[in-house]
Amino acid sequence: MSPHPRWRRLVASAALIPILAGAASCGTGIEQAPQGAQAKRQITFWHYFTDRKDLFEQWAKEYEKQTGVAVKVVMSDGGSYAQKFQAATQAGTLPDVMIGWSQPGEKLAPYAKQGTILNLSDEMNRDGWKDRFYPTALTNASFGPDNEWGVQPGPYGVPLDVNNIQFLYNKDLFAKAGITAPPRTFDELLDTGTRLKDAGIVPFTSGFGAWAIGSLAQIYYWNLIGQEDLEKSFSGELPYSGPQWLGVLKLLKRLGGSGILADGVVSFDMPAAESMFVSGKAAMLLDGSWAVNVFAQQNPGFTNYGVFPPPTAGTHPVKLPGGVTTLMVIGTSPNKDEALKFARWVTDTPQQAKYSETSFNLPAHREVGDGQIRNAQLAEFAKGNESLAPQLRVSMPPAVATTLTKGLQQLLVGKETPEHLASLMDKAQKSGQAQ
């Protein structure tokens, strides 16, 4: 179950797929502008990122100066971006490169199968281009082997940035409660919350009325169940009423009954939860890496906070919900070779460093993410890039995901039981209808 949180923030914000430009470096395949060139080459780039509009246009100018190739930047409304792509596909008016509007899955599969979106396998293997990216970023930009949609495996997007979801904490409020370090285990999380509550501090908040509750579930079904049995569950081979899923649901019921959640948390959207945290009214928050930018805009003086990975409760590795922002190359474009050169330039070290510094986004470039991020909280988020949950061979059926989300909201407030919710998920799996 993929929360795609940045779609709320970037579409109004959440995650998907950008593109840009910067200074040429060795090994990119970028040609310098020929002297006396007679014909002006041009590629068209679509995006919907209002917060990066000026940067994209600046890079377009730099790229043309270096290579002689003009980049026509077209910004669209995020709310109708997918529909614009679909209409342009029918009309034959697609750009050469664009911000993607979905990660690999059911929505992109038809366009990948027909070649509208270019399979980048050969290009990524040339000159070691793929080696500059976090492996999880490239995996999450790819259709995997034996995927349920029958798409030829391979990357269909060039990773530009990644996002992940972790826990944030207010260091001042922790100090007030006498807590010197963030929790590492689920039991420690509950104990930390109790100590904060005893000190008169609201321990924990998040947007559990929206996508964040699904992210919480994703953290712990990866941690308690693991990839192999998750895929068996989603394909119908393992029931949700079995001991593994019951263990996840009982764990989350325990969280709800612990008394550490903010009153009304199951009705909060993320802006409400973020406002609560940034104003010092709650000590912990489950949120994504883009929150660093949100806080910088809402309260520039709020800087004494940290980031920690979700406390473990099981035997499998903790995997982080999140996604990758990628640049899609249009496979039917007559300018796709020029678009590929541009994509290589965009993901060079100088451009990735500039992008991260100006947009508060985690770079997909490993070298930049591992040592060139100046913002302390963003650097802490970047440590989680290696733990991003990969794309699964088969995804949780939408009917089950909807049933789980609705049921968890009731479970956290004591109005649902793990056993009954699990039975509803089994029914949703078999019927294809949300319960």
Secondary structure, DSSP 8 states (H G I E B T S, - for coil): ----THHHHHTTEE-----------TTS------TT--S-EEEEEEE--GGGHHHHHHHHHHHHHHHSEEEEEEE--GGGHHHHHHHHHHHT---SEEE-SS-SSTTTHHHHHTTSB---HHHHHGGGGGGGB-HHHHHTTEE-TT-TT---SEE-SEEEEEEEEEEEEEHHHHHHTT--S---BHHHHHHHHHHHHHTT---EE--TTTTHHHHHHHHHHHHHH-HHHHHHHHTTSS-TTSHHHHHHHHHHHHHHTTT-B-TTGGG--HHHHHHHHHTTS-SEEEEETTHHHHHHHH-TT---EEEE---B-SSS---B-EEEEEEEEBTT-TTHHHHHHHHHHHTSHHHHHHHHHHH--EESBHHHHHH---SHHHHHHHTTGGGB----SS---HHHHHHHHHHHHHHHTTSS-HHHHHHHHHHHHHHSS--
